Amino acid sequence: MRRIVDLTLPIVEHWRYGFKVTPVRTHANGDPWQCVAYNLQSHWYTHVDAPLHFDPNGKDLDDYPIQDWAITDCLVLDLSACGDNTAITGEMLEKANEPYKDKHFDSLLIRTDRPNKVDFKTTDFWDNSPYLTEDAGIWIQNYAPKVVGYDFPQDYSIRQHRFIKPGEEYPPQPVHEHVLKQGQILQIEYMTNLWEVGSDTCQLIALPLNTKHADGSQIRVIAVVEE
């Protein structure tokens, strides 16, 4: 039996993103059809990062043929015991990977269950989240999956972004540096429902929008679990 788990956050109005839906035509106004307009940046909600996001000379999504990474065998690394503000280290990732050390997976998901513990529409979701240390980013880079996904803000400094004033320098993001820029590994950020997968392994299906030369894109991600 095959079970599908949707790992994608809903796109709804949110304080962090400023997402708004604007009616263009409506049945209520007597229009012959209904449609809406909305503003959506490429790194809002569940999305995939291409290296161009962090590197002006980096690859864009067109440089990653969809057939190479959209359907992969996936390992879910369970770090769900991590509480608020836990620094997840490379040693912790290595320990979670221990039962599978003799097999390499094309995709990794790092599970903290953050969206199950804290509503992603609250500031607390970001402000007190677990995060990956620099050596954890190096661990992922050395593992070299085709794609890695997170259900939490993986760099500590992400929580600081909304406080940065124009002209101020952004603090470093070592996970982006090691995984995305140096490792050229696609990152899927802000996933959800990893606790519903119910298995350490699954098939991961991840399909971005077909936006040309993109630095990132919203992406629909599902886990396919054989039972």
Solvent accessible surface area in square Angstrom, and as a share of the most:
residue,aa,sasa,rsa
1,M,176,0.79
2,R,162,0.59
3,R,72,0.26
4,I,108,0.55
5,V,7,0.04
6,D,46,0.24
7,L,0,0.00
8,T,26,0.15
9,L,10,0.05
10,P,75,0.47
11,I,75,0.38
12,V,57,0.32
13,E,97,0.44
14,H,12,0.05
15,W,98,0.34
16,R,56,0.21
17,Y,14,0.06
18,G,38,0.37
19,F,9,0.04
20,K,114,0.48
21,V,71,0.41
22,T,77,0.45
23,P,86,0.54
24,V,88,0.50
25,R,97,0.35
26,T,21,0.12
27,H,118,0.53
28,A,102,0.79
29,N,120,0.62
30,G,66,0.63
31,D,35,0.18
32,P,100,0.63
33,W,137,0.48
34,Q,101,0.45
35,C,52,0.31
36,V,69,0.40
37,A,48,0.38
38,Y,127,0.48
39,N,69,0.35
40,L,55,0.27
41,Q,112,0.50
42,S,39,0.25
43,H,35,0.16
44,W,29,0.10
45,Y,1,0.00
46,T,3,0.01
47,H,1,0.00
48,V,0,0.00
49,D,0,0.00
50,A,0,0.00
51,P,2,0.01
52,L,59,0.29
53,H,66,0.29
54,F,66,0.27
55,D,28,0.15
56,P,114,0.72
57,N,141,0.72
58,G,19,0.18
59,K,85,0.36
60,D,20,0.10
61,L,15,0.07
62,D,57,0.30
63,D,76,0.39
64,Y,34,0.13
65,P,58,0.37
66,I,78,0.40
67,Q,145,0.65
68,D,67,0.35
69,W,8,0.03
70,A,7,0.05
71,I,106,0.54
72,T,7,0.04
73,D,84,0.44
74,C,0,0.00
75,L,1,0.00
76,V,7,0.04
77,L,1,0.01
78,D,69,0.36
79,L,14,0.07
80,S,28,0.18
81,A,105,0.82
82,C,11,0.07
83,G,38,0.36
84,D,82,0.43
85,N,69,0.35
86,T,38,0.22
87,A,37,0.29
88,I,0,0.00
89,T,40,0.23
90,G,7,0.07
91,E,139,0.62
92,M,59,0.26
93,L,0,0.00
94,E,75,0.34
95,K,159,0.68
96,A,27,0.21
97,N,9,0.05
98,E,80,0.36
99,P,102,0.64
100,Y,59,0.22
101,K,123,0.52
102,D,138,0.71
103,K,114,0.48
104,H,99,0.44
105,F,6,0.03
106,D,51,0.26
107,S,0,0.00
108,L,0,0.00
109,L,1,0.00
110,I,0,0.00
111,R,48,0.18
112,T,0,0.00
113,D,12,0.06
114,R,3,0.01
115,P,22,0.14
116,N,90,0.46
117,K,101,0.43
118,V,24,0.14
119,D,69,0.36
120,F,16,0.07
121,K,92,0.39
122,T,54,0.32
123,T,59,0.34
124,D,51,0.26
125,F,1,0.00
126,W,2,0.01
127,D,42,0.22
128,N,49,0.25
129,S,0,0.00
130,P,2,0.01
131,Y,42,0.16
132,L,3,0.01
133,T,30,0.17
134,E,89,0.40
135,D,71,0.37
136,A,0,0.00
137,G,0,0.00
138,I,66,0.34
139,W,35,0.12
140,I,0,0.00
141,Q,46,0.21
142,N,115,0.59
143,Y,29,0.11
144,A,58,0.45
145,P,4,0.03
146,K,89,0.38
147,V,1,0.01
148,V,1,0.00
149,G,0,0.00
150,Y,0,0.00
151,D,0,0.00
152,F,0,0.00
153,P,3,0.02
154,Q,0,0.00
155,D,1,0.01
156,Y,95,0.36
157,S,7,0.05
158,I,7,0.04
159,R,20,0.07
160,Q,68,0.30
161,H,45,0.20
162,R,91,0.33
163,F,131,0.55
164,I,34,0.17
165,K,135,0.57
166,P,139,0.88
167,G,89,0.86
168,E,90,0.40
169,E,163,0.73
170,Y,127,0.48
171,P,37,0.23
172,P,112,0.70
173,Q,22,0.10
174,P,38,0.24
175,V,0,0.00
176,H,5,0.02
177,E,57,0.25
178,H,21,0.09
179,V,0,0.00
180,L,0,0.00
181,K,76,0.32
182,Q,90,0.40
183,G,25,0.24
184,Q,79,0.35
185,I,7,0.03
186,L,1,0.00
187,Q,0,0.00
188,I,0,0.00
189,E,8,0.04
190,Y,10,0.04
191,M,1,0.00
192,T,12,0.07
193,N,35,0.18
194,L,1,0.01
195,W,61,0.21
196,E,86,0.39
197,V,1,0.01
198,G,67,0.65
199,S,45,0.29
200,D,64,0.33
201,T,48,0.28
202,C,15,0.09
203,Q,68,0.30
204,L,2,0.01
205,I,37,0.19
206,A,1,0.00
207,L,98,0.49
208,P,27,0.17
209,L,104,0.52
210,N,135,0.69
211,T,73,0.42
212,K,124,0.53
213,H,131,0.59
214,A,9,0.07
215,D,51,0.26
216,G,2,0.02
217,S,3,0.02
218,Q,19,0.08
219,I,7,0.04
220,R,149,0.54
221,V,0,0.00
222,I,38,0.19
223,A,0,0.00
224,V,9,0.05
225,V,7,0.04
226,E,115,0.51
227,E,116,0.52
